[in-house]
Amino acid sequence: MTARNPVEALPSVVARLERALTRRLGRRAAVRQVNNAPEWYVADPVFSFLQRGRVNHANGYRVGLHYDGDANELSFRIVHSPAMAEFLKENLSLATLRRTVLLTASTCEDSAVWWSSRQAIRDGEHLGTRTLLGPAGDVLAELDQLTEETFTRDLFPRIPGATWRGSYFGVHLADRASRLSLAALAEVVDAAWPLVLALYPQAPAERRDASLARRLRSMVPRACEFLQIRDLPKVAVTACAGRIEGAHIVPHARGGSDLLKNGLWLCAAHHRVTEGKLAGRRTATTFNVRFVS
């Protein structure tokens, strides 16, 4: 991969993406072009040091937000980077992955998630990669069929003698990316932010679902509380489906905590319906949560 191009040589969408990620990081984002191809990675420059620290003489830094100029698509990717894949495997949760798919549904014609998979290798699939592709609802439904244990165990199989296989991971974020304004790209960066945080050596703040669930379990019976939410639109009232999980009233991306006051029990279906659309707070004995979107 080449060094960072001069700003004037970058496609305008890459320059805007760099600005959006720089704002989110609080320091200058790094931009790398893939071997003079029309592909760019925009990421935290710290990732280069993290990879070198995990693997001696590592030379692949294809990790971060990826812009494909030919397809005009934006995604989050890891390619040829076993070290960063190891961090992701340690930190990634299905709740984080689901949240990103949900929040980027409006910028994708079809959502997509792909990863190097032990099961895909056993099934003889191309490059040993499992791909979930289709409307966001269908991809979320497929993710709901997985458990944290089976998903983590399936990720990133070690393949003796192969340095490039076994470390693919990606989430599609946007089509027609060049049309997105700086503000729209900032929203995409926010949606992918939990994935970015999963690339650091310690568990990211977004991976607090288990902590929230423990607090809820200690004080509140585990049952979907969807119908207790005030001001629900009629179209949102559907039957429960999927596992019951700890949900945040105010998402982390908006400054929400993992304390009891910011949590409620929701089934997977109702979690999707209310994601980012709630306000209020609760205690062990009081529930004052309303639908605001």
N, C-alpha and C positions, 0 to 999 in steps of 0.2 A: 504494500500500500504506500502511496506517495505521501509526502508531507502535506501540511495544510496549504491549500491554494491561496493566492492573494484574494482579498475580498472581491475585487472587481472581476475576477475570473469565475466566481461562484454563481450558479443559477440563483436568481433572486429568492426562490423558495428556500434554498439551503441557507442563504444569508439570514432570512427571516427566522428559520428554524434555529439557527445558531443564537440569534438574539433572544428567542423565547426560552431556550434551554439555559442560556447564560443568566437570565433573570431568575429562573427557578433554582439554579445551582447557587447563585450568589457569587460566582466567579466565572471567568471566561471559559466557555465551552470550546472543545477542540473539534476541528473538522478535518477529516481525512478522505481522500479520493481513492477508490479501488483501482490501482494499476492503470490509471488514466482512462478508465471506463466511465461511462456516465452514471456512476454510483458514488454516493457519499455517505459516510457515517458521521454523526454529530453526537458527541458524548463528553462525559467528564474526563479531562486529561488524567485524572488520578487513576483511571482504569489501566492505563499503560503501566504505571508503577505497581499496581496490584497484581497484574499478570506476571510481570517480571519477578516479583517477589515470590509468587507461587510456583513458577516454572522457570528454571534457568534458561537463559537465552531465548525466551519466548519471542516470537516475531509476528504473531498474528493479533491484530487489534480490531478485528471486525466485530465490534460489539457496540450497541447503543441504538440510537434512532437512525434508521436507514432510509435514504431517498433514492429511488430507482428512477433515473431520468427518462429512460425509454418507456417505462410503464406509467410514469408520473404518479407513483404510489409511495406512500410513507408507511413504514413498519418499525417495530422494535425487533432487533435480531441479535443472535449470537451465531457466528460462523467461524470455524477453525479456531476455536478458543476454549479448549477443555478446562483451563484454569477458571475462567469466568463462568463457565457452565457449572462448575463445582460450587461456586458461591451461590448461583441462582438456585441450584438444587437444595442447598442448605436453607435458603430463605423463602423460596416461593411457596405461596399457598394457593389453593384453588379459588378461595374467596377473592384474592387479589386478581387472579386471572379473569375470573367472571366479571369483576368490576370494570376492568379495562375493556373487555368485549362489550359490555353494556353501554359504557360511556362513549364508545367510538362508533356505535351502531349508526348514528346519523351521518357520519362522514365516510362510511363504507357501503358500497352496493352489496357486497357480501363480506361477512366477517370471516376471519381465518385464524387458526392457531395450529402451529406445527412444531413437532419436536422429535429428536432422535429417540427411538422407542425400541425397547427389547422385544415387545410383541410384534412390532412391524418387521424387525429382523427375522424373527421366527416365521412370520407369514410371507417372507420373501418380497416385501414391498420395496419400491425403488429407494435406494440410499438408506433403507431402514428407518424411514421417517413416517410418522403418523400425522395425518392432516385432517383437521376438522374444518369444513368449508361450507358456507351457505348463509342464509339469513341469520341475523344475530340470535333470534329465538331458537333456531335449530342448533346452533353451535352451543348456546347456553344449556340446552336440553341434553346434549351429548356430554358436556362437562359435568352436569348434575349426576350422570350415571357413574362417575368416577368417585373414588374416595381419596383422601389425602395420602393414605398409605399406598394404594395401588398406583396412583399417579406418580408419586415420588420414586417408587421402586422401578417404574417403567422408564424414567428419564435417563438419558445419557449413558447408554451401555458402554462399557470399556471394550474396545476392539483392539486386540494385540497387533502392534505393528502399523496401525493406521492413526495418523495424527490429525486427519481432517474429518473423519467420521466419528459419530458418537457425541458430537457437541453442537448439533443444530437446534435452534429454538427460534420461534418467531411468532409475532402477533401482528396482524394487519391493522393499521390505524386509520388510513385515509386513502381514498381515490381522488384523482384530479387535484393532487396536492398543490400544484402551482397556482391554483385559484384561491387558495386559503389565505386570508389576511393574517397579519401578525397576531391579532386577537384570537382568531380561530385556531392558529397553530399553538398558541399558548394554552388553549383549552385541550388540544390533543396531547400536549406535553403533560398537562395536569392529569389527564386520564392514564397516561403511561408512567407517571411518576412512581407508583408503587413497584413497577417492574424495574425501573432504574435503581431504586433503593435496594432491591434484592440482589444487586451486583456487588454490594459492599461486604466485607468480611463478617460483619455482625448483622443479626436479624434486623430488618428495617422496622420503623415505627408502625408501618401499615400492617405488619403481621401481628395484629393484636386480637384477632378474632377469638383465639383460644382463651386469652386472658379475659376478654369481655364475657365469654361464655361461662368461665369459672365464676366470675362475680355474679352473673345472673343465676346460675345454678344454686349458689349459696343462699339466695334470697327469694327467688321467684320460680314457681313450677314451670317446667319446660313444656310449653304449649304455644302455638301460634297466637300472637296478640293482635293480629291484623284488624279484626272487627272492633277492637277497642279504640282504634285510631279515629279521631274526629274528622269530619268534613271529607270523607272518602267520596270520590266521584263514583257514580253508579257503574261505569264501565270497568272500574278497578276491582269491583267485588266479584271475585272468582273463588272457586273451591281451592282448598289447600292442596299443594302437591310438592313432593320432594322432602328432603330432610329438614328438620327444625334446626335453625342456626341462630347464633347471636348476631344481631344486626345493630348497626350504629344509627342513631337518630340523625346526628350531624356527621357526615363522612369525615374521615381524617383529612382528605384533600381540602376541606373547608375549615379545618382546625378542630374537629371533633375529637373528644377523648375516648378512652376505653373504660371509663368509670361507669358504674351502675346507672347513674343519672342519664347517661347518653346511650343506653342500650335497651333493646327489647327482643323478644323471641319472635322470629318469623319463619314460616316455611320458605323453601327456595323460591317458589312461584311468587309469593307476596313480597319477598325480599327484592326481587327484580322489579316489581311494580312500583315499589316505594323508594328505590335507591335514589338518594339525593333530593327527595321531595318531601321530607318530614321536618318538623320543628317541634320544640317542646322539651320536656324532661320527665323523668319518672323517679320514684324511689321504690322501696320494697312494698310499700302500701298504697302509693298514689301513682296514677298514670295520667299524664296530661300531654299527649302527643297528638298532633294534627297534621293532616295532609295539606301542603301549601302550594304545590305546583299546579 
